[in-house]
Amino acid sequence: MEGLLTAWNVLTGSPAIFAAFGGVAWGIVGGALPGISPSIALALLLPFTYGMDPTTAIVLLAATYVGAEYGGSIPAILINTPGTNAAAATVIDGYQMHRQGKGGEALGISLQSGVIGGLAGLIFLILFTKPLASVALAFNFPAYFALGILGLSVIVSLSNGSLLKGLMAAAVGLMIATIGTDPLSGVSRFTFGEAELLTGIPYVLVMVGVFAISELMMQASTPDWGKTDKTQTRIKLPNFRQWRKLWRAQGIGSGVGIIEGVMPGAGGSVAAFMSYNEAKRWSSEPETFGKGAPEGVAAPEAANNAVACTALVPVLSFGIPGSNSAAILMGGMLIHGLTPGPMLFQKEPDFVYGLFAGLAVANVALLFIGILMMAPALWMVNRPKPYLMAVIFALVFSGIYSIHNSTYDLYLVLIFGLLGYLMRAFGFPFLPLVLGLVLGYLIEANYRRSLELTAGDHSIFLNTPIALGLLIAAAIFICVSVVRDVFQARKAARKIAAGAAE
Amino acid sequence: MQGQGAIRFQVPKDLWIGLFFLGLALAYRYQAGLIPISPLDGAVNAAAMPKLFAGALAIFSVLLVIRALAVEALFVRAARKAALAKAPKRETDGIKFTPREHLRAVGVLLFGLGYLILLPYLGYVLSVILLIAALAVYMGTKPSPKVLGIAALVGVIFYLLFVRLLSIPLPAGFWPGLMG
């Protein structure tokens, strides 16, 4: 009850409610543009949140995530091109429905399912974050260090690409985090006499460079996406009779999305495809899947919007993000002086309940804004790609300059853009790098504070049961990944031999 | 055994990546050694963690090199064992762009650099108009007065948004000097 009152006060006493509307609107447009994933839509917005109060800023980012997950389904249904990775599952039946003249219905199912999935995820977030955070309150310095290591190991193990490249990306992220003045002793590290580096490298520069600039570089060599005609694009929400056929798929999507959102490294795409398969398995008409089945749109759309809410569970309760978008959201919190983790509920209850309220508004508003933003989103998708990319590039540069009124930041963004592009080119996953960056301080500070207690004796990590358990879990994750890597290499060799035998 | 001559051991891309990161780890380790000791340092000084990270990166880099060589060896052995006349295409991580496409992508950064060089002289509005127009053409639009018109329109909107609405002091360039 107290939480409800706090949430109400925050919503009515700050611009957070407008941020929720604005975030959903921007998210829909950003998600609808192929190539602009939810994480890029968030990264593009990050520089503009600097002048905002923390709750408004994070509600804006979280609402963008909600909107982007739905926005991704618009080009998936209308032009057979997913706007986001998670919308790839929606393409299968959504585009078929559009070809059969049911594009408006598919969009309506996507929107309704997104709202249902989002609200289900939000209920889980509200109910389970605080109990999980109270578990984390038992953590001391060694346990926090071990938690950071476990978070990195899990992400590295579950990220796409090879384990070693994930580990290397994480190490580079941790290294970037050490640039600047050491917060514990005041000594400057890796600044090379540059005054601008004394405060460290702001997260926003790395995130915008690695996610947004590298994507714009990619777009220079990829063909323009298809354009849609403006017929069949009026959203038709399902009526009660139609909805009765969809509730099972929406329930499956919401359930899978809730679970996958909480699990690190899984994210919206895994949830969308898993829920699609499960919806097909439990459907009374599985043979219609792939041929324009409404349930094939409902399940993945409910799943990816549920993920947008439950991805916040590990961030708010443990301070460990499980996906790119969650890492950017966590970066946003750190930028605004909020330390994600169990203490957040005690130190910043207004923020936490304000965020919950903002997300509730965003998920409900999605239903109306989704209908309103249809025309602007389609207008944007139909613009020539070169103009869009050039304008986004200029917007990124203007936004980054406005943070510190400095061109130095822009040079850094270009450097991180090149780094992001090289990572894409050579198959390095982004998430371990970003996670290494945002967890760098947590890991280093707690490692050093732990050793202060024992005058440098590392046995403290073995003598603390929680730390020992978490470190063993981290080691198990890495070992399993090593075995998986070896098996994959052997499988590839066998494939060659089998190919020759045919 | 007919194809053995055609299937040769190729130096894998990951070997060069591993060596690059090994060099980075060594350079970072060297710089970590130069971090001064502070009287505020406790049991663990400010250089300890960076040294650990450098060590970890060096180990991962060496393992990547070993892995790359082992995978290539497995690949060649499997291909030879299968008596293939021609080695099948090796699977590599990352985006599959041609060198020309990679160069095009890197070219985008040059527009950013050009913008940064021009910004103090031409000021924000003119620089951003040129950036948008030039980048749109580079991305595939045909050069025409329309491109410049759209760029000018967006440039003015950005000016109103950032300078007028958000009060960001973006560089004015030489224009104020001209106006006295």
Interface residues (C-beta under 8 A of the other chain):
Chain A: G51 G161 S162 L164 K165 L167 M168 A171 V172 L174 M175 T178 D182 L184 S185 G186 V187 R189 F190 I213 L216 M217 M218 Q219 A220 S221 D224 P384 K385 P386 Y387 M389 A390 V391 F393 A394 L395 F397 S398 Y401 S402 N405 T407 L410 Y411 V413 L414 G417 L418 Y421 R424 A425 F426 G427 F428 I443 E444 Y447 R448 L451 E452 T454 A455 G456 D485 A489 R490 A492 A493 R494 I496 A497 G499 A500 A501
Chain B: K13 I17 F21 L24 Y28 Q31 A32 I35 P36 I37 S38 L40 D41 G42 A43 V44 N45 A46 A47 A48 M49 P50 F53 A54 A56 L57 F60 S61 L63 L64 R67 A70 V71 L74 F75 R77 A78 A79 K81 A82 A83 L84 P88 E91 T92 D93 G94 I95 F97 E101 H102 R104 A105 V106 G107 V108 L109 F111 G112 L113 Y115 L116 L119 P120 Y124 V128 L131 I132 A133 L135 A136 V137 Y138 M139 G140 T141 I150 A151 V154 G155 F158 F162 L166 I168 P169 L170
